[in-house]
Amino acid sequence: MTLDWLAWNQTYFNEQKELYDASQTGAFSDMTLTPLQAAQYNLTLQMADSGVPFVAFTYLSRGDVASTTQPNEGYVTMVVWNLHELSRGSVHINSSNPQASPVIDPQYMAFEWDLSVLASATQFFDNMVASEPFASQIQARNTPNSMVQTVSQWSEFVLETVQSTNYLIGTTPMAAQNLGGVVDSRLRVYGLTSVCVVDAGVIPLTIGGPPQQTVYTIAEKVWRHT
């Protein structure tokens, strides 16, 4: 039994969630969390319990996203988005030179849960487009080939093709200082005087969509209160 079961076996998910909530044991305890990640994780679980969507689908009218296209052929690409990832990357200073680039490690798929969500959702999407009214509009599946059928095989495909939408957030999260937060509720940097951060870095949790409008709103609220 692996962490994949958390994605497709609701009974197992509920059992392991109860174990973790009661004693911090079970499948979820295998995930090493910082205090901030633990708080984020608990909020994410609450969203899942309340029915907040975790996956989005979209169509692109081209075929060069994850495959090599052939001349004189028409393609459509079905893309699956994980809206609320548990994996967390890092950004660190690499030099005393303020002009030097930081060290960025996105750590995609660091949590098995994220891979399970994308693999299961992609498999579901594939089954959906194999049914009407989609099936009669599609000649054949190009990528991956028809041999990919199981969740394990879809997981391998996801790892080979996963891409970022580059909606980067949370590098300077708004959260309690004891949890690892960088700014307070007024976006003031802990331990500094008259220094605020006003960008997507302060958003402490994925918002389930492009962050541009949220960043504009944050900037306007700061402007109105300064």
Summary of the structure (lengths in Angstrom):
residues: 226
radius of gyration: 20.5
end to end distance: 54.1
largest distance: 63.5
contacts: 543
relative contact order: 0.12
helix: 39%
strand: 10%
